[in-house]
Amino acid sequence: MSSQPLQIYVLNVPEFASLTEAARAMPECRVENTGDYTIISSDVPITFGRRALGLKPAVWYGLFTGGLDGEIESYERDIVRIAPRHSH
């Protein structure tokens, strides 16, 4: 069983800037700006905290509106953990 890197497509708007900046500080993440979107990629599971990102719940629950290629392992009020999708 192998896995493909997870990818999070983040719309480049001020509301999501803290997510992009947090990913840039994580050595396991690759961050690529593609114009209207930033793509966060990782070969390993990554975790983000709502309070650490300074996000209100409404914005928190909209984090993945730009798209996600991966598996959400946990999506709670203050913590989200995303992992690469496993190929069978």
Summary of the structure (lengths in Angstrom):
residues: 88
radius of gyration: 12.2
end to end distance: 5.4
largest distance: 38.1
contacts: 233
relative contact order: 0.30
helix: 22%
strand: 44%
